[in-house]
Amino acid sequence: MKTFKLVGLSVIDDDMHRQDIPFIDGLIINKEDGQNRWLVEAYLDDDYEPMFVSLQRRPEFQLQVTITHTSNDPANMLVAVRSITKMNGHISVLMEGLMIPRRTHLAEVVLAGLVKKGLQGEALLKEFRQQMDERQGVRARDGRT
């Protein structure tokens, strides 16, 4: 296993908007298990507990992480919350998931989500193109890219 410093953390909602999550400290571990599985642990203010409790109910959600240096490009992941530990006004959130390679698996993930929403035909194609374009620079909730 290899451990890296987590320097950026964002949750991506179903509409592809990014919510940056300020955290006190964090790390990310490549499990090197041959299946591209990673562990992400973030230590943050307990104001975020309701958000992560809600995310814990989902089988998976999208996360964007920046590793080691803030100048690195963020990496997309599909993760599940494994545990939330309370610590004197803070929480430690442990998540496990897969890195999504830039274009190949990402296209499959986006397409599966759109099909699940019931889109088809021209509406499916239009939304697919839009989401793939946005993934190159996911827009923030306040409209920034």
Secondary structure per residue as TSV (DSSP state, phi and psi in degrees):
chain	resnum	aa	ss	phi	psi
A	1	M	-	360.0	146.3
A	2	K	E	-122.3	135.9
A	3	T	E	-110.7	138.8
A	4	F	E	-131.1	156.5
A	5	K	E	-77.7	132.7
A	6	L	E	-88.8	124.7
A	7	V	E	-119.4	-8.2
A	8	G	E	-151.2	140.5
A	9	L	E	-145.2	126.7
A	10	S	E	-140.6	143.2
A	11	V	E	-100.8	133.3
A	12	I	E	-103.3	123.4
A	13	D	-	-84.7	179.1
A	14	D	T	-64.4	-20.5
A	15	D	T	-94.1	11.1
A	16	M	S	71.0	22.5
A	17	H	-	-91.2	143.4
A	18	R	E	-100.0	132.8
A	19	Q	E	-115.1	110.2
A	20	D	E	-68.9	135.5
A	21	I	-	-112.7	108.9
A	22	P	-	-70.1	136.2
A	23	F	-	-136.8	159.2
A	24	I	S	-82.6	-43.4
A	25	D	E	-157.2	158.1
A	26	G	E	-167.4	160.1
A	27	L	E	-144.5	160.9
A	28	I	E	-135.6	135.7
A	29	I	E	-122.4	124.7
A	30	N	E	-82.9	115.7
A	31	K	-	-71.6	-15.0
A	32	E	-	48.0	46.9
A	33	D	S	-100.2	7.4
A	34	G	S	81.1	-3.4
A	35	Q	S	-116.8	11.0
A	36	N	-	62.3	33.0
A	37	R	E	-90.3	140.8
A	38	W	E	-132.0	153.4
A	39	L	E	-111.8	138.3
A	40	V	E	-125.1	127.2
A	41	E	E	-123.9	129.4
A	42	A	E	-127.5	134.4
A	43	Y	E	-105.7	116.2
A	44	L	E	-143.8	172.2
A	45	D	E	-62.0	144.0
A	46	D	G	-71.7	-2.6
A	47	D	G	-60.4	-23.3
A	48	Y	G	-89.3	-0.4
A	49	E	H	-58.3	-48.5
A	50	P	H	-58.1	-37.6
A	51	M	H	-63.0	-46.9
A	52	F	H	-75.6	-28.5
A	53	V	H	-63.3	-42.5
A	54	S	H	-63.3	-43.6
A	55	L	H	-66.1	-28.1
A	56	Q	H	-66.1	-23.8
A	57	R	T	-76.8	-15.1
A	58	R	S	-89.7	146.9
A	59	P	S	-66.1	-31.7
A	60	E	-	-165.9	159.3
A	61	F	E	-150.8	168.4
A	62	Q	E	-95.4	138.2
A	63	L	E	-127.8	148.5
A	64	Q	E	-122.0	127.3
A	65	V	E	-124.6	146.1
A	66	T	E	-115.6	130.4
A	67	I	E	-111.7	134.6
A	68	T	S	72.8	-56.3
A	69	H	-	-131.8	139.3
A	70	T	T	-62.9	-19.8
A	71	S	T	-79.0	-11.5
A	72	N	S	-71.5	148.5
A	73	D	-	-67.6	141.5
A	74	P	-	-66.0	148.3
A	75	A	E	-108.0	140.1
A	76	N	E	-89.5	141.1
A	77	M	E	-137.7	152.9
A	78	L	E	-109.3	119.1
A	79	V	E	-132.7	167.2
A	80	A	E	-131.0	143.5
A	81	V	E	-75.8	124.3
A	82	R	E	-94.6	-35.6
A	83	S	E	-159.9	153.5
A	84	I	E	-129.8	120.1
A	85	T	E	-115.5	125.3
A	86	K	E	-80.2	140.2
A	87	M	E	-148.6	91.3
A	88	N	T	43.1	64.2
A	89	G	T	82.0	4.6
A	90	H	E	-133.4	169.2
A	91	I	E	-134.1	152.6
A	92	S	E	-112.4	122.3
A	93	V	E	-110.6	123.9
A	94	L	E	-106.9	124.3
A	95	M	E	-125.1	149.5
A	96	E	E	-131.7	140.4
A	97	G	E	-176.9	-167.4
A	98	L	E	-111.0	141.4
A	99	M	E	-73.2	139.8
A	100	I	-	-101.8	113.6
A	101	P	-	-56.7	145.4
A	102	R	T	-40.9	-63.8
A	103	R	T	-111.1	-34.6
A	104	T	H	-67.0	-66.5
A	105	H	H	-71.8	-27.5
A	106	L	H	-59.1	-42.8
A	107	A	H	-59.6	-41.7
A	108	E	H	-64.5	-41.1
A	109	V	H	-65.2	-46.4
A	110	V	H	-62.1	-47.3
A	111	L	H	-61.8	-43.6
A	112	A	H	-60.9	-41.0
A	113	G	H	-63.9	-38.9
A	114	L	H	-70.8	-39.7
A	115	V	H	-64.6	-40.1
A	116	K	H	-61.3	-32.6
A	117	K	T	-76.2	-6.5
A	118	G	T	90.7	10.1
A	119	L	-	-73.9	147.9
A	120	Q	-	-155.4	168.5
A	121	G	H	60.5	-140.9
A	122	E	H	-62.0	-36.5
A	123	A	H	-62.9	-40.9
A	124	L	H	-62.9	-48.2
A	125	L	H	-61.9	-44.6
A	126	K	H	-62.2	-48.3
A	127	E	H	-66.8	-37.5
A	128	F	H	-61.2	-48.8
A	129	R	H	-60.7	-43.4
A	130	Q	H	-62.4	-46.7
A	131	Q	H	-67.5	-37.4
A	132	M	H	-65.1	-39.7
A	133	D	H	-64.0	-43.2
A	134	E	H	-65.5	-30.0
A	135	R	H	-65.5	-25.5
A	136	Q	H	-66.5	-31.1
A	137	G	T	-148.6	80.0
A	138	V	-	-55.9	129.0
A	139	R	-	-80.1	143.1
A	140	A	B	-79.9	164.2
A	141	R	T	-58.3	-29.9
A	142	D	T	-89.0	8.5
A	143	G	S	95.5	-8.1
A	144	R	-	-73.1	156.5
A	145	T	-	-113.2	360.0
